[in-house]
Amino acid sequence: MNSRERVRLAVQHQETDRLPIDFIARDEIAQALAAHFHAPDGEALLQRLNVDLRPVGPTIKQQASPICYADPTIAVRHDDQLQSDVFYDIWGVGFVRKYALGGEYLDLVHSPLRDKGSLDDLAAYPFPTADIWDYDTIADQTARHGDYCLWAHSRGFFEISWFMRGMDQFMLDLNLNREYAETLMDRIIDYLLDRTVRILEADRNRRIDIVEINDDVGGQHGLLLSPELWREFIRPRMDRMIRRIKQFGVLIRYHSCGGIREIIPDLIELGVDILNPVQPLARGMELDGLKRDFGARITFDGGVDTQRLLPHRHADEFEAQTRDILRMMGRDGGFIMAPSHALQTDVPLENILKLYELSALPLDRI
């Protein structure tokens, strides 16, 4: 059974020869793992970890720095007040570098629409277009990755909206400046859909299996906005995106951190096939309840806790709890093994190695 078949069968809620395996980690962790395995590059590392999925995507035509948050950096300017360089992405959102727990992170410091709250401001704002990307290598990427399960990435309109406007201002907009909020989201979706469609059209081999829509709407204690606001503003726009993307015959993976249990039935109705990253310590996201209530209708990609289990459980205790998770979630398919967030620098290497060692076993041997 190859990787593509393994993932497809799991999404069809069938057990496979072993669990499908995914991987996401901070660069510092990936480098430590590569050194452990003497892996010469990222692809070699993924092979050593038995990872079944591979990302494909276009190349940005111009960038000012490889340091970026989620979209490419197109300008770097020093801010004397912050005493730091600010990295501006394609939306004009600015980030600064911060260091914690031995790793480097980016913090948002500039929202370009914070003081631009009129429809005229939106009409005048220079939104990016899908022309800033080069799609010519997509077909070669999909051909090169052979029998792996391939996925393409799209950011989400809710997160970009509040990044551009500021979280406080955008939440006010949803309640008090609704036409502005809707226009902003729709402008962003126009770009996201154009870019995604171009990726899928460039895949002449029709080898892309999954499109991920990445849009955090949850936090540790639940949704960032009420379910009613989510259903009024976010759901119909997700429906627009999913309907268009599914015309290409691909699966939809939806990424949102945090406690989003209240909208999982909505996601299933919209046609989401895979939910990632499944943060089990967030409110309402207990794995046994998710598997019981939704496990036959959606596939969970993630769920191996990065808040307590991976960084703070050791040896026998870690292995026993991990085995329980993998057996429960892998039963009857509908599960792709992955951490519940990118592996952080506080996770011991031995726990990562044990997790991927166990996941590569047949389910009845875990």
Secondary structure as GFF3:
##gff-version 3
##sequence-region A 1 366
A	DSSP	alpha_helix	3	11	.	.	.	ID=ss1
A	DSSP	alpha_helix	27	37	.	.	.	ID=ss2
A	DSSP	alpha_helix	42	48	.	.	.	ID=ss3
A	DSSP	beta_strand	53	55	.	.	.	ID=ss4
A	DSSP	beta_strand	59	60	.	.	.	ID=ss5
A	DSSP	beta_strand	73	79	.	.	.	ID=ss6
A	DSSP	beta_strand	84	89	.	.	.	ID=ss7
A	DSSP	beta_strand	94	100	.	.	.	ID=ss8
A	DSSP	beta_strand	103	110	.	.	.	ID=ss9
A	DSSP	alpha_helix	119	124	.	.	.	ID=ss10
A	DSSP	three_ten_helix	130	132	.	.	.	ID=ss11
A	DSSP	beta_strand	133	134	.	.	.	ID=ss12
A	DSSP	alpha_helix	138	144	.	.	.	ID=ss13
A	DSSP	beta_strand	149	155	.	.	.	ID=ss14
A	DSSP	alpha_helix	157	165	.	.	.	ID=ss15
A	DSSP	alpha_helix	167	176	.	.	.	ID=ss16
A	DSSP	alpha_helix	178	202	.	.	.	ID=ss17
A	DSSP	beta_strand	208	214	.	.	.	ID=ss18
A	DSSP	beta_strand	218	219	.	.	.	ID=ss19
A	DSSP	beta_strand	222	223	.	.	.	ID=ss20
A	DSSP	alpha_helix	227	229	.	.	.	ID=ss21
A	DSSP	pi_helix	230	234	.	.	.	ID=ss22
A	DSSP	alpha_helix	235	246	.	.	.	ID=ss23
A	DSSP	beta_strand	251	255	.	.	.	ID=ss24
A	DSSP	three_ten_helix	261	263	.	.	.	ID=ss25
A	DSSP	alpha_helix	264	270	.	.	.	ID=ss26
A	DSSP	beta_strand	274	276	.	.	.	ID=ss27
A	DSSP	alpha_helix	287	294	.	.	.	ID=ss28
A	DSSP	beta_strand	299	301	.	.	.	ID=ss29
A	DSSP	alpha_helix	309	312	.	.	.	ID=ss30
A	DSSP	alpha_helix	315	330	.	.	.	ID=ss31
A	DSSP	beta_strand	335	336	.	.	.	ID=ss32
A	DSSP	alpha_helix	349	359	.	.	.	ID=ss33
A	DSSP	three_ten_helix	363	365	.	.	.	ID=ss34
###
